[in-house]
């Protein structure tokens, strides 16, 4: 399997998101030094060959909506809920509280 350097960077950062937390496509893009590449981050996660080791289900839209998931949106919701994330109407209810901002 061949993955690009960009994909490798994305997967490395996504592995840092702990259970019960989420990050956004834009935050991942900024963390890897490519702040304008949020859409490309989503594309890389759509091809993620390392799930669940690379927990792409923990990456959501910047407004707290779930966004897409290669395994289906209902599976993304299920995975997040098993980690304690509360979701209503396809949106995380306590978004700011559980947002992993990679500050440390």
N, C-alpha and C positions, 0 to 999 in steps of 0.2 A: 504494500500500500504506500502510495506516495502522497504526502501532504505538503502544502506550501509553507514557507516560513511564516507567512501571515496566519494561516490556520494553526500552526504550531504555537504561535504567540497567543492567539485567542484561546486555545484549549488550555494552555498553561495558566492563564489568568482565571478562566472559568473554574478550574480545579480548586481555586482558593476560596470560592463562595461556600460558606458552611451551611449545613442543614438548618432550615428555618429562616434563612436569609435569602434575599434575591439581589440581583444587580440588573442594570439596564444595558441594552445594546450600546448606547452611547457611552456609558461608563467604561465598558470593556474597550471600546474604541480608543477612548482617552488614555486608559491605562497602558495600552500597547503602543502609545505614541502616534496613533492615527485617528485624531479626533473627528474627522469627517467621514469615517468609514463604518458608521453604525449599520448600514444596510449590508455591507460586506461581512460584518460580524455575524449578522443573522444568516447569511448564506453559508458561512463556514459552519455555523452550529447546525444548520439543516443537514450538513453532510457528516456530522460528528460520528466517527467510527469508534469512539472510545466511551460511549455512554454505557453504563452510568458512572464510570470512573470520572469522566468529564461531565458534570451534571448540568447539561444545557437547559434542562427544565427550570433552572433557577434564574434564567435570564428573561426579562420581561421588557415591555415598552416603558418609555420614560414617564408615562402618565399613570402607571400602575396596572394597565391592562395586560393580560397575559401574553398576547402576541401568538405567533405560530409555534408549532412543535411538530417535528417529523413523525412522532408517534401518535399524533392526534391531540387536539386541544383537551378532550376529556381526560386523556391519560396525563397530560401536563397538570391539569387541575388535581387529579387523584394523587400524583406524586407530591405536589406541593402541600396538599392537605394532610398527607401522612407525615409531613415534616412540621406540621403545626401552623401552616400559613392559612389565614382565613380569606376566603374568596367569595364575593357576591357579585352577581351580574358580570362575570368574566373579568373582575377587577379585584385587586388585593385591597382589603379594607384598611389595614394598618400599614400602608405602603412605606411611609417615611420611617416608621419604627423599625421595620425589618430590612430596610435598604442597606446593603453592604456597600459602603462608599470607598473602600480600599484606602482609608486614611492612614492605616498603620503599615 
